[in-house]
Amino acid sequence: MGVMTSTLLALALISLLTHPIVRQFGRKTFIGLAAAMAGAFAALFIAVAPVFSGEVITESFEWIPQLNMTLSFRLDGFSALFALLVTGAGALILLYCAYYFEEGEAGLARFAAVFMGFAVAMLGLVLADDVYLLFIFWEGTTILSFLLIGHVTKLRTANAAALQALMVTTFGGLAMLVGFVLLSQAAGTTLLSEIVSNPPQGALGTVAVYLVLAGALSKSAIFPFHLWLPGAMAAPTPVSAYLHAAAMVKAGVYLIARISPGFGDVVGYRETLVILGAITMLNGGIRALKQFDIKLIVAHGTVSQLGLLVMVFGLADPRAAFAGLALLFAHAAAKAPLFLSVGIIDHATGTRDLRKLSGLGRKMPVLFIVTALAAASMAGLPPLAGFVAKESAFTEMLSIGADSPLALFAFTVAVLGSILTVAYMGRFLWGAFARKTNTETCTVIHSPGRAILVAPMAFVAVALFTGLFASAIDPFMQAAIAPQLEGAEKGHTIEHLALWHGFTPALGASALVIILGLLLAKFCSRTTAVFRTVPERFSASHVYWLITQWLDVVAVKLTSLTQRGSLPFYLSVILIVMVGTLGGTLIATDQWPASFELITSPVQIPIAIVMVVAAVFSLRARTRFQSVVLVGVTGYGMAAIFAMSGAPDLALTQALVETVTLIAFVLVIRRLPQRLGTSSTRRVRWIRIIIGASVGLTIAALALVALGSRVAEPISLQLPELAYSGGHGSNVVNVMLVDIRGWDTMGELSVILAAATGVASLVFLNTREDNRPKLSRSAARTQAREHLLRVVDPKDPMRRISWLLAGRHLDPARRSIMLEVVVRLIFHALIILSIFLLLAGHNEPGGGFAGGLVAGLALVARYLAGGRYELGATVPLDAGRILGAGLALAVTMAFVPMFFGQAALASSWVDVDLGIFGTLPFVTSTLFDVGVYLVVFGLILDVLRSLGAEIDEHEENEASMTEEEEVESR
C-alpha cells in the first residue's frame, strides 16, 4: 500500500475515533489531532521528493471492474503542492482550535470529528485521479462543510448559511457529475490525467467541460455563485480559516488548473473564466470596502482573490499557471492568519464591529504585528510572498498579453482589483487595531493566551520566508507545471520567482497599486458608510431568496394537489399506476405460456384457503387489532408456503419479520381509535373492489407468465456450488446476502438506518437523543448484589426482589406475573438462539438478519413485561450507536479485503480442527453478518423506544395532566 492510500486511511481512522476521544479528553485533544495531521504532512513531504524530479507516483485498486472504475490516486508536482497545503494548514489550524474553543463547549467532539473528516475528503480530492472517486470526495467536502458551517445549531443565521452553501455547491456538483460522465464516456477512460492529455473533441466535449466548470465555479464562489461564501462566515473562525481560505474554496481553482491545459482551446473557455473572474474580483473588493464586520471584510476579500485566481488560471497558459500557483499559496499563507486573528479579536473583545474597536494595537502588540504582516502580504507589499506572487502574475499576464488582448484585459482588472485589495486590507488594519477619536478604547475581556498565536505566526513566517527566499521555492513551482511547459510553444519562458527583478513594467504596476491603494485606504478609514449601498434587490443573495421562495410556493401547491393526507388515495394512485404499466405490458406482449402449474404440492391448497379467508375477513373487521392480526395470518401463510417449497431460511425470516411487523402495528394502534372508521359509500367501495381485483389479477398473471416463459436453465442452479466455492457456505441465501450480493446488503442496511431515524423523528417531540431511563453503574452493581443475596438465602422474604430490573418503577396494575415468568424462562434462551442463528447461518438456516430479529423479539418480551424502564435497564445503550456500529462493521469488512490485494467483500476462511468435536469453519463474512445482526437489533430497539417507550411517556404525561386538571376543577 502506497503513501497516499496509507495516509488517507490513517487520517480516516483517526477521524472515526475523534468523537469519543474529544468527549473524553476535551479540547486538548486538538493538539494530538494537529500532531497526526503534521505526521501526514511529513509523510507526504518525504514521499514527494522524487515527484519534484519529474516522477509521477500512482496507486490504483480495482473498484468496479465491470464499469472500468478504479480507486486511482496520482501524486505529481501539482497535486503534491495541494496535498502539502491541505495537511500543513490543517495541522496549524487544529493546533489553533486547542486554544480557541472553551473547555466543555457544546458540540466540540462533533466539530472535531467533522473537521478531521473534511480534511480527509479534501486530501482525497486533490490526490484522486479517477473522476468518480474525485466526485465522491468533492461531495464529501460539500456535506462536511455544511455541518461545519452550521456547527452552532441554535443559531438561525448559521443554519441558513449552511443550507445556502449546501444548495449552491450541490447544484454545481451535480452538474459536474454529468460532465464527468460525458467526458469519461467520450474519452473511454475515467482517469482525469488521461482525459486531460487526450481531451474529447466536438460538441460533446464542449458541453461536458462547461458542466465541469459549473461545479468548479460554484465551489470556489465565483460569480454568480459567490453569494454563499460571505454568509458562511457564520461558522467558527477555524472553519473560515481552513475551508474558506486554505482548502475548500481552493478545490474549484484546483480543478480549473487541472483541466485548463487540455480544454483551454475549447470555444469560449478562456473568455468565460476571465470575465467571470474579473467580475468576482472587482465585486468582492468593492463589497469588502463596505463592511463594518472585520470578518466580512476578510470574507469578501477572499471572494475577490478567488476571482483573481480563476482569471489567471483561466488564461490556460503555462506561464499564467505558474503565476497562479504562486498566488494561490501566497493567498493561503496570508488569508488563514487573518481569519485566525479575527477569531482572537472576537474572543478578546466580544465584537468584530470596527465601529466598536479602538486602541487594540497597543493592548495586543504581538497580534497586531502578526496581523499587519499577513495583511501586508495580502496587499502585495514587499518583502512578503504576496508581493512576489503578484509581481509574477503581472509579469506573466503582460507577457501573454503580447499575443492576447484577453490577457491585457485580465492584467487591467488585476491592477484595479489589487488597488481595492490594498484599500480593504488597510481598512481592516485600521478598523481592528487603530485608535479612533470617536470610539472608546476597547477592553480586553478575555485573553486567550499566547499559545493561540502560534498558528498565525507560523503562517506569517511562511509568507515572510517565501518572500525573502522566493528563489528557494521556485524549483518546486517550476516542477509542478513542467508537464505543461513541455507542450508549450517555443519562446514562452517563465520568469523565475524572485524578490527583485529590477525596474520592470510589473514593478511599476505594483508601485501604482500600492500608492493608489493606500490613498483609497486613507479615504475609507472612517466609521461611516464608505460607498452608497446597492439596493438589496439587485444582489445575488436576493436572487437566491427569490428562487427559494418560488420553489417553496411551487412545492406547497404541488403538495396540496398530490398529498391530501389520505392513505387510501395514495395507495390508489400507486396501485393504478402499477396495474396500468404491468397490465398494459402483459396485454401488449400477448405471449402466454403453453401450460400452467398452479400448485407444486397439495398442502399449498389449505394454506392458500386460510390466507384467502383471512384476507377476506380482514376487510370485514371492525377493529384495528382484528384487521392487523388477520393480515398477519396471510404473512404466516406465506412463510408456510416457503417452508413447504424447500426454503426454510426464507420461511424463518418471513415468520420473524411478520412477528416484528405485527408487534410494531400493535404499538402504533394504541394511539389510534380502537374501532375503524365509518363505512364508505357504495361508489367508493366498488372503486376499491375494482382496484384490488385488478391488482390481484395483474400480479397473478405476471407470476404465471414469468414462470412459464423460462426456456433455459436458471442460473440459480449454480448458486449452491458458487456459494461453497466462493463463500465456503452451504446456506445459499446467507452466502448471497453477505458475500455474492454484499453491496446490495450494505445498501439495505443504510435503508434500515434511515427508516429507524425516520420513525423516531416522527415520534420524538424535542430531541432525537436516546433519553430512555437507564440504570447507572452503581445501581447495576446494587441489583447484582441483591440477586446474589437472594441466591444465598432465598427463604428470607426481606431479600426477595422482582426479577425485572425496573420492576419497582412499573405500575402494579399493569404487571402480569404469568408474563414475567414466561419472559424469565425464554429471554436468555432467545438470546442464545439468536447467537446460534448468527453463527450457524452460513451453513444452516439463520444468519445475521434472522438472529437480529430473534434478539429483537427477546427485547420485545422484556419491554412487554416491564415497560419502558425495563427497556432502558435491559439495553443501556443508545439505539443509534448500535445501528451505526453495525453499519460501520459491515462497511469495514467490505473494504478490509482490499488491503490484502483482493476485491471488496471477498471472503477468506479457515477450518479450525476441534478434535473429537469435529471441524469449525470460520469465514470472514461472518463478521459482516455480525454487522447485519447489530443493525437489525438496533432497528427493533429504536422502534421499541420510539413507538413503545416514547408513546408510553406521552400517555403518562397526558394522564398526569388530566389528573391535575381534575384536581384544579375540584
Secondary structure, DSSP 8 states (H G I E B T S, - for coil): --HHHHHHHHHHHHHHHHHHHHHHHGGGHHHHHHHHHHHHHHHHHHHTTTGGGT--EEEEEEEEGGGTEEEEEEE-HHHHHHHHHHHHHHHHHHHHHHHHS-TT-TTHHHHHHHHHHHHHHHHHHHHB-BHHHHHHHHHHHHHHHHHHHT-STT-HHHHHHHHHHHHHHHHHHHHHHHHHHHHHHHHT--BHHHHHHS---HHHHHHHHHHHHHHHHHHTT-TTSTTHHHHGGGS-HHHHHIIIIISHHHHHHHHHHHHHHHHTTSTTHHHHHHHHHHHHHHHHHHHHHH-SBHHHHHHHHHHHHHHHHHHHHHT--HHHHHHHHHHHHHHHHHHHHHHHHHHHHHHHHS--BTTT--SHHHHSHHHHHHHHHHHHHHHT-TTSHHHHHHHHHHHHHHHHHTT-HHHHHHHHHHHHHHHHHHHHHHHHHHHHHS--TTS----------SGGGHHHHHHHHHHHHHHHTHHHHHHHHHHHTHHHHHTS-TT-------S---S-HHHHHHHHHHHHHHHHHHHH-SSS-SS----GGGSHHHHHHHHHHHHHHHHHHHHHHH--S-HHHHHHHHHHHHIIIIIHHHHHH----S-----S-TTHHHHHHHHHHHHHHHHH--BHHHHHHHHHHHHHHHHHHHHHTT-HHHHHHHHHHHHHHHHHHHHHHTTS-SB------HHHHHHHHHHHHHHHHHHHHHHHHHHHT--S--GGGGHHHHHHHHH--S-HHHHIIIIITHHHHHHHHHHHHHHHHHHHHHH-SS-SS-------HHHHHHHHHHHHHHHH-TT-GGG---SSTTGGGS-GGG--HHHHHHHHHHHHHHHHHHHHHHHHTTTSS--HHHHHHHHHHHHHHHHHHHHHHHHHHH--S-HHHHHHHHHHHHHHHHHGGGGGT--TT---EEEEE-GGG-EEEEETHHHHHHHHHHHHHHHHHHHIIIIIIIHHHHHHHHHHHHHHHHHHH-
